[in-house]
Amino acid sequence: MEECAPGPAQVEWKRWGPYLSERSWGTVREDYSADGSAWTYFPHDEARSKAYRWGEDGLGGICDDNQKLCFALALWNGKDPILKERLFGLSGPEGNHGEDVKEYYFYLDSTPTHSYMKFLYKYPQAAFPYQDLVQTNAERGKLDTEYELLDTGVFDDNRYWDVFVEYAKATPEDILIKITVHNRGPETATLDILPTLWFRNTWDWGYLSPKGTVSASAGAEGVCAIEAHHPEMGLRRLLCLDTPEMLFTENETNSAKLYGTTAGKNLYVKDAFHEYIVHGKQEAVNPAHTGTKAAVRYKVEVEAGGEHCIRLRLTPRRPSAELLGPGFDSLFEARIQEADVFYDAVGSPELSADSRNVQRQAFAGMLWSKQYYRYNVQRWLDGDPTQPPPPEIRENGRNHDWRHVNGADVLSMPDAWEYPWFAAWDLAFHCIPLAVIDPHFAKQQLLALTHEWYQHPNGQLPAYEWAFGDVNPPVHAWAAWRVYQIERRVLGVPGDTLFLKKIFQKLLLNFTWWVNRKDLEGKNVFQGGFLGLDNIGMFDRSQPLPTGGYLEQSDGTSWMAMYCLNMLTIALELCREDLSYEDMATKFFEHFVYIAHAMNNFGECDEDLWDETDGFYYDVLHRPDGSHEFMRVRSMVGLIPLLAVETIEESQYETLKDFKARVEWFVNNRPDLCQNVADLHSIGDHDRRLLSIVDPSRLRVILEKMLDETEFLAPTGLRALSQYHRQHPVKMQVDGVEYRVDYEPAESSTGLFGGNSNWRGPIWFPLNYLLIEALQKYDYYLGPDFPVTFPTGSDQQLSLGEIAAELSRRLTRTFTRGADGRRPVFGGSEKFQTDPYWKDLILFYEYFHGDNGAGIGASHQTGWTGLVAKLIEQSGD
């Protein structure tokens, strides 16, 4: 089957996939509190007993693309206080960094159509230390290390189960399931395995939503089945060999347990299997073998070092022993072989086996993080007919001005546990590596956020569900252009100009919103807010400043200059078949020039965002009394101006006569604006013209800091904050309160933005990736005649293209095994560094230690860290 082939066939093959979140408790969608405390309103301890309103979660599970029917795994080691049906982690208010999953699980493989998928969960054989993890982390401060599951000792002596879950599709609707458990411990151990099938609860909220049912089937020839009937999706059967015990209940809230009431409620409720397995309550499950949730129970005893395999099939076909017979394994083998062939074609044939392993797990993590996202904000704000009305204060609370949002889509999430919701600028970065293996899906994702049920009528794109109105950097035009280019290269087809036209029109609305809302004084200098960089500055840039006044933002203004150039590039491409886009190309050229002029020389007093003394771009603080000063923090804020760069091919420039004439008129008649923009007249290397905020002379000055190992350059990438501030923190006194920025290479010591996301020193993949692309663009124009000193042991003079390649390799080396056999991402964890059952399992963290590359933050954020797969594809080992 052609994995990358777009069209109806691929859509059918994607009807079932890993669209089931790892966590739905503690999300904004499930929060009906007055104060918006999502984590505490619906905690983990209630998740097994309370029906979800908007989505489901499970362990290593799958569902259809409307999440009507779900399948996942439940486990019990005989010692845990609860049945393991979902992953556990700290909520936001818990622990020294919070919002942290305390489990070990790995997405090992997936094809773009999910024709083959593989998941691994490591389950301790001792009682899971829920209370210890919460209590010990609560006792630690922000300067202490986090207390992780390995630290508890539950994996000592390898006393754990490796639980592999694999899926292989015979057809789009016929899914083979293989569950293989390995006893890694030194003694025989027993494990309860409960493959579980259930319908998402759509019927309890007071709407005329059809309700499915699950029931036992007689089966045939040694095969038994659970039948799942649904009025809209028809019949599915979960087939299993032999005659395991079958359990049935309803996917409905245990009101007696949570609220002390049983009036009008079902006797059989969501946590019935927990009560039956863990507490032995026979009456908890439905003896009639019917309901909306069912499981087959296998109690297996496995000797030390042994394994046990369970074969299942989720299918519309009639029960038959043949469906679970010899052909079962043959089909798995065929799907695995197809996956191997598909991924062998991604990247250079000379790639090492280790790099291929990293790349394939990166792609797998991105594909497993595709989630079904259901959220109708108006219904969420108003409440449901059969439920208690939400507090009135919610009418003016979170997302109250986003009532139009009504999502019911499969979206790419940052991850499936910590961030089981879309984030706008994260998603744009996801689309770059996704385009290498599934350009159709990447395009669909970018178009989704500009649909009327997401994009605000005023043009703003929703940031993320915690606060749709927050402002993320406008990188979607860049992502659209790159996806367009990648698809054309990967598939060898003409560019999809219809896609470009569609998204260009919607991004015009978004661009206008930015100009009207974030350029408050009409000076082409932007106050964008925190712009996704959380605590990078001295103040919370999304809130009123304690000094009063406002910030002229170097990064906000640069993002808009980059936005102009991205839109200009798209318009020029569309001019190849429709010359009417020349007008739009001219518009974005002129707007870029105005912004570039403002960055480098704005206002009547010749202020600008460039500090000639330091040779760096800074935010500028404007006080109420009219005074202003540089916020001299050497951070990514001052490197982002490098991203506003584009080159125009001379042949294209000469072909577009009207565009050329208008540009030359503007350059000749407004030299006052164009003097601070890179030379538009000179033709550089590869017959290109250069548009950039940063001219070559300033570029060299900035690179002196960026490529200095005592400042930004680290062994595994570029730091978000210069190491210079380790010895030279930036301080400011405001009304007796000291504000400061120090170099913090790992976790943050401040509570700003929860303290679990740090831009004061760690390495972040998204901006590193954009800086690599920017250097490549400068190299297209400047070529080999612009050598720059790069520290490589004996300092070398390298071209910007060679430097971009070296930065790519440094980022990739975060994950690959070095000459010492160790991976920087695993830091000092000996289990991950040396254990044969752990050392090749890759975790893709949210960000990385600025000095040694160890993983920090969310451990499964393959989202934008998945960019490493693209770096490997384009740069090799």
N, C-alpha and C positions, 0 to 999 in steps of 0.2 A: 504494500500500500504506500502511496506517496504521502509522506507525513507533511510536507510543506504545501501540498496542492490546495489552493483555496477553493471555495465553492460549497455547494450543498452536501456533497459526499463527506467532506471534512466536518461540516457542521453536525451531521448525523453521528459521526464517530465521536464527537465531543459531547453528545447528549448526556453521557455519564462521565463523571470525573471526580477529582478530589475536592469537590466544592463544599465539603463539610468542614466548618471551622474547628480548630482545636479548643477554642474558648468562645462561648457566647455569654457567660455570666460576667458581670462587672462592666458591661458595655453601655454606651449611652442609649442605645436602642431599648435596652431592657430596664432603663432607669426611669421610674415614675415618682421620684422623690421631689420634695419642694426645693431643696438646695442644690440639686445636681450632683449629689455624691454617688456617682454610678457604682464605684467599687464597693461601697458599703451597703447600698440598697439591695443588690443582688450578689451576695458573696458566693464563693466556691462551695461552702457547706450547704447552701440551699439548692445548688444546681441539680443534684440528683433527685430532688423532691418537687421542684417547681417547674411547670411547663413554660418553655420560652415563648415569648410573643412573636419575635421577628426572625429567629433563625435557630439552627440546631448546632450541637457540637458532638464530637466523638473522637475515639482513638484510632488513628490510621484509617479513617472512613472515607466513603464515597456517597454520592447522591446524584439524582438527576439534576438537570440544569434549572429546574424550578423548585428544587428541594422539596418535592412532595414525599418521596420515599428515600430513606436513609439507611445505610448499612455501616456498622463500625464494630469494633472489638471491645469486649469487657473482660477483665481478668481479676482473679483473686488468688493470692498466694497462701491463703489459709491463716494468715496472721494480721492482715490489715484491718483497721476499724471500718473501712468502707470498701465497697466494690469499686475497682478501678475502671471507670467508664470514660474518664476524661483527664486531661493533664492538670496538674496542680502547680500553682505558683503564688508568689506574694502579690497582694493587691497594692495599689499605689501608696496608701498610707502605711503599709507594713514594711518594716525592714529599713536598713540604712540607705537603700537605693530603690526599693520597691519595684512594682511592675516587672517582676522577673520570674520566668518559668523555672521551676525547680525539678526538672525531669531531664532525662537523656533520651532523645529520639532523633531520628535521622531520615531525611528524604534521600533515598539512594538512587532512584531512577524513575524516569517517566518519559514517554514519547509525547510530542505535542498533542496528539489525539487521545492520549491516555490509553492507547491500545495495550501498553504494558506499564506497570507501576510497581515500585518496591519501597517499602517503609520498614524501619527498624525501631523497636522500642525496647529499652533496657529496664527490666522490672526487677527490683530487689526481692530476694527470697525472705528477708526479714521484714518486720512490720515497717511500712513506709513512715518516715519520721515527720509527719505533718506538723505536730506541735513544736518539735525541736527546731525545725526550720523557721517557723514564725517567731518563736520566743528568742532564739539566739540572734537572729537578724535584728529584732527589735532592740536588743541590748547593745548593738553596735552603732557607732556614729558614722558620719559621712567620711571620716578619714580612715576608718577601718575597712578591711577587705570584706567582701560579701561572704556569707556562709552558704556554701553550695552543697548540693546533695552528696557529692563525693566526700566532703569534709565530715559528714555524719558517720562515716564508717560502714554504711549499709552495703557497700560493694567490696568490702574487705574479703579476702580469700576467694574472690570471684563468685560469691554467693548471690548470683542473679540469673535471670532468664534473658536470653536474647530472643525476642519475639519478632519474627519477620512476617509481614503481610504483603502478599503479592497479588496483583490483578492482571489478567490477560483477557482481552475481548476476542471472542470468536466472531461476533458481529457487533454492530453498534449497541444492540440490546441484550446480548448474550455474554455474560461476564463470568469468567472462571476466577475463583478465589482460592489461594493457597496460604495457609497459616502454618508456619514452621517454628517450633519452640526448641531452643537449645539450652540445656542445663549446663551452665558454665561453672557450677560449684563443685566442691569435692565430695558431695554426698547425694544420694537419691533424694529427689524432691517431688512434691505434688503441686499441681497447678490446675485451677479451674479456668477453662476457656469458654467464653460465651459470645460467639458471633451473634450480633443483634440486628434486627430489622425492624424499622418503625416508620410511621408517618409523622411528618411535622404537624404539630397541632395548629390547624387553621380554623377549627370549628368552635372553639370556646369563647370567641370574642364578640359574638352577636351579629355576625354577617352570614349570608347564605353561601358558605363555602363548603364544597363537597367533602365528605369524610371517608377515608379509606378504612379497610378492615384487614386484619391479618388473622389467619386461622390455620389449624393443622390440616394436612392432607394425608390421605392414606398412602400415597406414594406407590412405588412398584418395584419389584425385583431387588429388594434390599436397599432401596433408596427411599428416604422419607423427605417430606417437603413442608415448608411453611408457604401458604398462599397469601399474597398481598393483592387485594382487589381495590381499585380506585376508579370512580366514575369517569375521570378524565384521562387517566393514563393506562387503564386496562388492568390486565393480570400479570403479575410477576411471581415466580416461585423461587424460593431459596432451597436448593436441593442439597442433601447431605447423605453420606453413606451410613450404613448401619442404622441403629435406632437410638440416637442420643436423646436425653431428656429434653422435652420442649417446655418452655415457659411462656406464659402470656399475661399481659396486663394492658392498661390504657396509658397513653402518653398524656396524662393529665395531672394537675397539681395535687399533692397530698395536703389538702386543706386542714385535715385533722391535726397533722403534725405541725404545720407552719402557722395556722391561724386558730386552731382549737375548734373548728366547726366541721360538721359532716353533712349539713343540710343540703339536700339535693345533689350531693357529690357521689362519684363512683367509688365503690369499695376497692377497686383495683386501680392503683395509681402508679405514677412514674417511677418511684423508688422501690417497686415491688421486688425486683430481682436482687437489689441490695438486701432487703429485709429477709428474703428467702435464703440467699446464699450465706450471708454473713451471720444472721441471727437465727436462721433455721425456722422462720415463720412460714409454715406450709400454707396458711390461709391467705398470705399476701398475693399469691398468684391465682389466676382465674382457672378453675378446674375444667371449665367448658372449652378451654383451648381456643379462645378467640379474644380479640381486642384490637388495639392499634399499635402495640409494641410486642415483639416476640424475640425469643432467643433460643438457640440450641446449646445445651450444656455438655461440655466434655470435661471430665475430671481425669487428668492424665498423670501418671507416675513415670518419671524419667530418671534413669540412672545418671550418675556423675559423668559428664562429658557426652551424654546421649542427646537424642533429638526425637521429636514427634511431629508428624505432619498431618494436617487436616485439610481435606479437599471439599470445597463447596462450589455451588454454581448459582448465580442469580440470573434467571432466564425466563422468558415467556413460554419456553418449550415444555412439553409434557414430561413428567418424571420418567427417567430411564437409566438403567445401570450403565448403559453405553456413554451417557453424558459425563460420567465420573470415572470412566474406564481408561484404557491405555491411551486413547486419543487426547485425554486431558493433559498429560505431561507432554505429549508431542506438540500440542498447540502452544503451551508455555514456551517450549524450546524454540518454536518458530517465531513467536513474538519477541523473545529475547534476541534472537539472531537478527531480526529486522531492526530492532533498536540499536544493536551493535553496528550494523551497516549504516544506519542513518547517522549516528554520531561519529563514526569513522570519517565521514565526509566533511565534518565540521572542524576546521583548523588544518594546520599543516600536517602532512604525513610523518614529518620528522618529530612530532611532539613526543615527549617522554610519556611513559605509562602513568607516571605520577601526575603530570600536568593534565593528562586526559581524565584521570580520576577526579581531580579537582574541578575541571570544567564540567564534567558530566553531572557531578553532584550539585554544582551551582545551577545548572539548567534544571535539574530535578527539583531543587528547592523552589525555584521560581514557578515551575509548573504546578507543584503541590500547593503553592500559596494562592492559586486561583480559588476564589471563594464566592459562593452565592451571597449576594447582598440585597436584603429586603428591608426597606425603611421608607414608610410613608409619613413624612413629618407632620402633616396636618392631622392625621389620625392619632399620631403619637402625642401631639399637643392637646387634642380635644379629648382623648380617651375613647375607650370602646364601650358599646352599649351595655354589655353584661359585666363590666368591671367598675370598680369604684372610680369616680371622676378624679382626674389629676388635680393637684393643688392649683388654685387660681394663679399663683405667682408664676407658674410655668408659662402663662400666656405672654409674659415679658422676659422669660428666661432664655436658656440656651436654645439657639437656632430658631427662635420665634419668628424671625423675618426670612426664614427659608421654607415656608409652607409648601412651596411648589415642588420640593424634592420628593420624588416618589420612585425610588430605585427598586428594581427587581431584576438584577443582572448578575452574571458571573464576571467579577472584577479581579484584577491583580492587586493583591494586598501586600503591604510591607512584610507581614508574616501572619501566620494563622493563629498565634496565641497572643503575643503582646499587643499587636496592632491588627486585630481581625476586622479592619475596616479600611476603605481606600484612603490614601493620602495623595493629594493632587500632584505635588512635585515629585514625590517618590514614584508614582505611577509613570510619570514621563520618563524617568531613568530606567524603570523596569522594561520599557518598550524597546530599548536599544538591544540588549542581549536577546530578548524574546523575538525580535525581528530576524535574528540570525536563524532561528529554528521554526518560527511561526509568524511570518509577517502579517498574515491575515488577521490573527488575533491581536497583534500589536496595533494595527490600524484601527481595529474595532474598539480597542481600549481608549485610544486618544479621542476618537469620535464620541465615545460614550459620555465623557465629561462635558462635552459641548452640546449634548442633547438638552432639550427643554426641561427634562425632568431632573437635571443636575445643575446646569449653568443658570445663574440668576438672571431674571429679565433685564437687570441693569448691566449684564455682561460679565460679572464676577464669576470665577470658577470656585466651587466649594473647596475649602482647604482639607478638612477631615472632620469626622462627625463630632469630635469633642468640641469643635467650634468652627462651623462651616465658614463663618465670616472672617476668620484669620486669613492672613495674606501669605501665600507661599510664592517663591520666585517664579516669574513667568517663563518657564522653560518649555512650554508645550509646542511652540512654533519650532524651536530647535529640534525637539523630539520628532515632530511630524516630518521635518525635512530629512533627518537622519534615517528614520524608518523607511521613507520613500527611497532613499539611496541604497540602503541595505537590501531591501526587497529586490530592487532592480539588479543588484549584483548577485545575490544569492540564487534567485530563480532564473536569472538571465532573460528577463522579460522587459518590455518597455515600461517606463515609469507609470504608476497609477495616478495620472493627473486628475482623475475624478475625485480621488481621495484628497489630493492637495487642494482642489477647488472647494470642496465641502468644508474642510477644516479651516482654510484661509478665511472664508466668510464669517465663520463663528469666532475666530480669533480676532477679527477686526472689531467685533463687539467688545471682546475682552481688553484689547489694546486701548480702546476708547475709555473703558471704565478706569483703567490705570491712569490715563492722562487726566481724567476729570477728578478722580478721587485722591490720587497720591502726589500730584504736582499742584499743591494747594495754592501756590503763589504764581503759577504760570511761568516759572523760570527754567523749566526743564531740568530741575533738580528734585529728586523724589524722596519722600518720607514713607517708606514702604512698611514700617513696623519691624518686627523681629525677623521677618523673611526667612523663617525656617532655621535660623542659626541659633536659636535658643539663647544661651547665656554668653554669647561671644563678646558682647559689649559690657561696659561698666554698668549700664542701666537696662532695665527691661524696655526694649525699644517699642513694644506694642502698647505700653502704658504711658500716661502723662509723665513727663520727666520731673524728678524731684527738684531740679533747678528752675523749673518753668522753661518756657521757650520751646525750641524744637531742634531736631537733628536734621541736617542735610546729610543724606546717607550715600556714602561712596558706593556701597553694594547695590542699594535700591536704584540709584541713577545708572549704574553700570548694567544692571539687569535689563533696564529699559532700553539702553543703547544696543545691547545684544538682541533684544526683542525686535528692534527696528531692523537690524541686519538680517535676522532670520526671516522676517516677513519680506524684506527686500529680495532675499535669495529665492524664496518661494515664488514671488511675483515674477522675477526674471525667468525662472524655469517655466512658468505658465505662459510667458510671452512667446515661447517657442511655437505654441499652437494657437495663441489668442493674444493679439497685439493690444487688446484693450487693457491688459494688465500693466502696460508701460506706465500708465498714469499712477497706478498704485506703487510701482517700483520707484517712481520719482518722489511720491509722497513720503515713502519710508526712508529714502536717501536723505531728503531734506530734514526730516525729523531727527534722523541720526546725527546729522551735522549740528543741529541746534543743541542736542544733548551733549555731544562731544565737546562743543564749545563751552557749555555750562560746566562740565566736569573740570575743564582746564582753565577757565577764565570767565567767571560769571559775576554779574552784579556791577554796580557803578563803581565800587571800590576795588575792582580787580581782584576780588576774592576768588579762590578756587579750592578744589578738594585735593590738590597736589601740594605737598609740603616740599618746597625746594631744598630746605635744610636737610631733611631726612631722606629725601628721594623716595617718597612713598605716598600713596593715597590714604587719606583718613576721613572718617566722619567729621563734620564740623558742628559744634554745639553753638546754637544761637540763643543768647539769653534775652530775657524780657527787656533789658535796658539797651538792647541793640548791639552789645558786644558779642564777639564770637571767638572761638578757639578750636584748634585741632584736638580731637580725641586721639592722642598718640598711642594707639594700641595697634601693634603690628600683627595683623590677623588676616584671615581670608578676605575680610572686608576690603583690604588694600590690594589684594591679588585679583579680585573679581573684575576690575577694569580690563585685565588682560583678555577676558572672555569676549569682549565686544570687538571682534575682529572678523573680517571676511575678505575674501579675495574674489575679484571678478575677472573671468577669462577675457582676454583682449578680443578674441574672435566674437564672443557674445556681445561685448560692448560695442564693437563696430557694426554688428548686424542690427542692433536696436537703435535706429537713427534718431527717433524722437527722444528716447531716453538719453542717449548720448548728448543731444543738443541741449536738453534741459539741464543736465548735470553740468555741462561746460558753461552754460549761461549762469548757473548758480555760482559756480566756482569763480568765474570772472567778475561777477557783480557783487558777490559777498565775500571778498577775501578776508574780511574781519572775522567771519565765522569759520572759514575753512583753514585758517592758519594754524589752528591747534588740532587739526585732524591729520592723520598720516597722509603723505604726499599722494594726491590723486592723479597727478600728471605723469609721474614716472612709471614705466612698465618694468616690473621686476622679473625674477626668475619664473620660468614656465609661462611667460607672456601673461602675466596677471597684474591687475591693479589692486591696491591695498586700501581698505577702509578699516580704521581702527582708532579707538580712543588713545591708545598708547603708541606714540611714534617710536621709531627704532632707538633713538637716544635714551628716552625714558625706559624703554623696554630693557635695555642693557643694565640700567641702574637698578630696576626692580629685580632682575634676575640675579644680581649680586647678592641680594638678601634671600631670595627664594631658593637659590641653589647653594646656600651656605649651611653646612651641617651644624653650625652653632645657632642657626636661626630656624628656617622652615624645613630644610631637607633632612629627612630621617632615613634609616636603612630600609624602611618598607613604605616610603611615600612622602607626601608633603603634610606637615603638621598644620592644624587649623590656626594655631597661634605660635608666634616665634618663640623659640627657646630663650631668646634674649630677655624675656620677661621673668625668667626664673630668678635672675639677679636684679632685675630692674622692673618691679611691679609698677603698674600705673595706678595712682591714687588720686582721690578727690574728696574733699570735705564739703558736705552740704548739710547745713543746719545741725552741725555737731555729729553727723553720721559719716563714717568713712566708707566710700565706695572704692573698690579696687579690682584690678585684673591681674592675676598671677598666672604663670605657666603651670598648668596642671595636666600632665601627660595622660592620665587615666580617668578615673571618676572625678566628678565635680565635688567640691567641698561646700558649694552654695546650694541653697534650696530653690534658687531661681529655676523655673520650669521643672520643678519636682526633684531636681538634683540627679536625675537619672539620664540626662542627656547633656554631654559636655562638649563644647566647641572651644575650650581654652587649652588646647594642646594635642588632643588625639588626632588620628588620621581618619578622614572620611572619604569614602570612595567617590561619591558623586562629583564633588568639586575637584578632586584629583583628576577624574576622568575628563572633565571639561577643560582643565588646564592643559592636559596632554593634547586634546584636540586643538586648543588655541595655539600651542607651540607648533603643531603641524601646519596650521594655517599660516603662521608667520614664516615658517620654513618654505612654504610654497612660493612666497614672494621674495624673501631675503636670500634663500638658498645657501650654498656653501660659503659665500663671501661674508657671512655673519657668524664667525666662530665665537663660542662662549666657553669660558673655563668651567669645567665640571670636575668635582672632586671624585677621583676614582683610585685613590692610593697615591698615584703620581698624577697630579692634575693634568687633564687633557683639554685641548681645544676641540670642542664638538660642535656640529651644526645643531640647530634647534630640532631638526627631525631626529637626530641621534639622541639628543637629550630626552625627547618625548618617548623614544623607545626604551631608554634606560629607566625612566620613571615607570613605564608600563611593567618592566621586569621587576622593579622594586615592589610594586603593588602585588604582583603575582607571587613573589617570594614570600609574602605573608602566609600563604597556604601551602606552598610546596616544601618538600623535605630538603633541608640544606645538607652540606657536606658532613655535618655532625649527626645527620639522621633526624633532626628535630624540625618541627614546624613552628615558626614564630607565633602563629595564631593561638597555639595551645599554651604559651607562656611556660610557667613552672609546673604544669599538671603532668606528673610522671605517668599517670594512667593513660592519658591521651598521647603522650610522647612516645611511650615504649611498649604498651600492652598490645599484643597482636590482634586482639579483638576490638581495639579502640583507635589505634594510631592512624588508620586510613579513613576514618569517619570524620568528615570535615564539617565544622560549624562556621557559618557565615554571619559574623557579628555586625551590629549596627555601626560600630566604629572601632578603632584600634589604638593601642597604647602608642603614644608619640615617640617613645624611646626604643621599645623592643618589639612592637607589632602585635602584642598579645590582644586577644579579642576582648572587647568591652561592650557593655550595653546588651541589648536584645540579642540572644545567641542564635536566632534563626532568621535574622533579617536578610534573607537572600535577596530581597527586593532590589535595593540599589547596590548592595555589595555584590550582587550577581553580575555586576558589570565586569567582574574578573573573568567571567566566561567570554565576554567580547574581547577583553585584552589578550587572553590566551589565543583566541581565534585569529586576531590580527597581528600579534607580536611573537607568538611561539613561546618557547620556554624562557 
